[in-house]
Amino acid sequence: MPSTQLTTFADATASFSEARYVILGVPFDRTTSFRPGARFGPDAIRQQSWNFETYNFETGLDLSEVPIHDLGNAEEFGSAEEMAKGVRELAQPIWEGSKFPITLGGDHACAPPVVEAAPRDASLGVLYLDAHLDFREVYLGDRRSHACSARRMVERLGSSNVVVLGVRSMSRDEKEDNDRIGMRYLSAYDIHREGIRAATERALEMLHTERVYITLDIDGIDPAYAPATGTPEPFGLSPLDVKTVIDLAAPRLAGLDIMEVSPPWDSGNTSALAARLAREAILRTELHRSGKDVSRSG
């Protein structure tokens, strides 16, 4: 079971059985290949979540009235394979309870096991927001590396059910493998040309699934806004771009993770952004669940 934490996500006061949204932290960064520290991400994001008002004027909702539960953090794992097994075991009851998982990492290796824990008949597609293609078969001898995470999701869901948004870095081998396998992606440059709304709508149309899961590597956002990450890459998305993705996906949104926030490289801004985006996902999903007027959402 997850360990008891001194901090919890703000407004996460419901029991597990009562909750519609369940938060899980995975303090694991053993596959980080450049700047370590993402293991401290879950609690840093939790701490920053207390900065925000419970009331959201844009949606008219108050998060203190939304049933949210914080499971705390998973235990520390010795290897990525052990982590994947442990996270699957923790995430499975969240999916089986028809709840909305929000997983806070940790490096991006922590994301595939959450998707793998979903029922195979869940009709789930993934919007994969990342600066990197993450499509290596193996990296530094580890198939569970953060550099292989999109590949592992494609193996679970199929290449037609994963779309990467915001990519601006890939190896030659990744490019050649993906040309053969066929995972779709829209680069940061495509998004700049098309605009975030048109690009997101196009990505959602590519996913012929009833439900959509968003995995957000915080390095998908430009390091000018989110510098505290393991592998920063210039020319990225803006925070409002990512908010727009969440807004547009909300009618089909089934879960979210936010990975690669690395507090040792932060002054608190990156963790605050991650916390706000997690809250936005709850608000937007709850707004659509409630059937309230969403015209104010733009």
N, C-alpha and C positions, 0 to 999 in steps of 0.2 A: 504494500500500500504506500501511497505518497507520504512523505514525512510531514509532520506538522510544521507550519511556517509561522514566523513572527509577523509576517505581512501577508495581506490578502489583497486581491484586486478590489478597488473601490466599488461599493454598492453590491458586492457579492455576498449577500446575507441570507439567501435561500438555502434550504437543504438540497441535497442531490435529488431527492425524489420530487421536490417541488419545482426545481429549476427547469427553465427552457434553454439556458445557456450555461455551459460548463467550461471552466478555465482549468487548464493543466499546464504546469511549467515543466520543461525538460532541460535541466542545467548540464548540458553535454556539449563539448566542443573538441573532442579528441580527433576529429577528422579535419579540423581547421588547417589550412595549408599556408597561411600568411600571417595574420595577426590574431593571436588567441584572445579569449576573453568572453566569448558568447555564452559560456556557462553561467555568467553572472547576469545575463539578460533578463530571465524571467522575473527575478525579484526587483531589478531596477525598473522594469516596466510597471510592475505592481506599485512600487513607491510613487512613481510619477502619476499614476492614475488618480491619486487623491488630490491632484491639483485642480481638477475640472469640476464645474458645476454639475449637479445631478440633472438639472433641467436643461434641455436642449431646445432653444427657441426655434431652430429651423424645422424640426419635426413636431414640436409641441409635446414631446414625450419627456418623462422624468425617469431616469435610470433607477432611482430608488424604488420605483413601482414595478420594475421589471425583475422577474425571478432569475437571479444569477447565482451560481455556486462556484466556489474556487476549491478545487481538489488539492491545492498545494503543489509541491514539486515531486516528480518522480525521483527515485533513489539515484545515486551516482552509479554509473555503469563503467565497467572496465574496457569494453570494446563496443564498436558500432553494432555488431551483430547482437550482443546482449541488450544494447539500448533498443534496437528495433523490436526485439521480442517483448521487452518490458513495456514499451510504449503501445504496442498492439494490444497487450493485455489490459492496459489502463484505458485505452480509447474505445475498446469494443463495447463496454457497458454504456458508454455515452451514446454511441450510434444506436445500440439496441434499445435504449430508452427513448429514442426519437428526439434526442436533444441536440443542440447546436454546439459542436466542439470548437473551442478557441485555444489553440496550443501556442505557448510562448517558448521559443528556443533561446539558446541552443543554436548549434550550427544547422545548416539546411539538411543534414542527414536525418534530423529528427522529424522531418515532414512526411516522407513516404510511409512510415509505419502507421501514421494516423489514417491515411487513405487506405492502406492495406487492411485496416481493421473494420472498414465499412462493409456492410453486407454486399455480396457479389451482385445481388439483384437491385442495388440501390440506384441505378441509372445516374451515376455520378460522373461528371466531367470536371476537369481542373483548369482553372486559369492560373498560370505559373508566372508570377511577376518576379523578374530577376535580371540582373545585368549580364549573367552568363547562361549559356545553354544547358550546362549541367548534364551533358549527354554522354559522358565517358562510360564505357563498359566497366572499367576499373581504374582507380587512381591511387598511386602510391601503394599498390598491392591490396586495396580495399574496395570491394564492390559496393560497400555501404558509405563510401566517402560522400561528402557534401557535393563533390564534383560529378556525382553519378545520380543525383536525386531525380531529375526529370526522366532519366532512363529507367529507373526502378518504377516510377509511376506509369510510364508507358507499358512496361511489362505487365503491370497489374490491370490497367484499364484499356490498353490499346492505343495506337498512335493517333487515332482520330478523336480521342477523348481527352487530349492534353494540348493546350495552346499556350505558348510562352509569349509574354508581353514584356517589351522593354529591353530585350537582349541587345548587347553591343560588344560582346566578346565571346569567341569560341575558338577551339583549336581546329586545325585542318582535319584531324581524324574525326572529331565530332561532326564537322560539316559533312564529311563524306559519309559517315554512318547515317546521319539523319537524312541525307539525300536518298539513301536506300530505304530507310525505315518510314520516313514520312510524317514525323511530328511537325505540326504547323507552328510558325512563330511570326510575330510582328515585331520588328526591331524598334529600338528607340527612334531611329531615323524615319521609319514608316509612320510612327505615331506623331512625330514632329510635322511631317508633311500632311497627314490626314486630319490631325486633331484627335484628341483623346476620346471624345465621344464617338466619332465615326469609327475609330480603330477598335474601341471596346465593343461596339455593336457588331462589328464584323467578326470579332473573336467569339462573341457569344453565339452568333449564327453558325459558326463552325462546330459548336458543341451541340450535338443533337441529343442531349441528355436532359432529363427532367430537372435535375439538380446540378448545381455548380459549387465547387469547393475552390476557394482562393488560397493559394500558398504565396506568401509575400516574403521574399528575401529582401531585407531592408536595403541591400545594395542595389536593388532595382531603382530606388530613388537616388537622385543625384547626390554625390557626397557634399555638395554645397549645403544641402538640407539635412542629410543624414550621414555625417562623417564617421560615426562610431560603428564600424563594421569591419569584418575580417579582410575583405577583398574589395576595397572601394574602386569604383570604375566611373570616370567622368562621362558626361553627356547623357545623364539619366532623366527619369521622370520627376515631376514635381509632386509634393504632397497632395495638392489639389487634383492632380492627375489620378493618383491612387484613390482618393476619395470618390472621384467620378466613376472609377471602375467598380468600387463597392456599391455606389448608388445604383448603377445600371444593372449590376448582377443581383441586387437584393431580392427581386421577386423569385429567383431560383436558388438563392444562396443557402447552402446547407452546412457550411463550416468554414473556418478560417484558421490559418496559422501565420505567425509573424516570427521570422527567423533571423539570426545573424546580427542582432543588436549586441554590440560589444562594449559594455560600459567603461572599461579602462581607457578607451579612446574618446570618451564623451565628456561633455560638460553638463549632461542631463537632457540636451535637446533631442537627441535621437531616441532616447527612451520615452520622452514625453510624446514625441510624434507616434511612436509605436502604440503607446497607451491610448492616444486619441483615436487612432485608426481602428483599434479593437473596439472601442466604444462606438465609433461610427458604424461598424458592422452590426453591432447589437441593435442600435437605434434604427438603422435602415431596414433590417430584417424584421424587427418588431413592428415597425410602421406598416410594412406590407402584410404581415401576419394579422394585424388588427383590422385591416381593410379601411384604414383612415385615408383621407384625401392626401395624396402624395404630390399634388400639383406644385406645392411650395418647394419641392425638392429640386426643381430646375431640371 
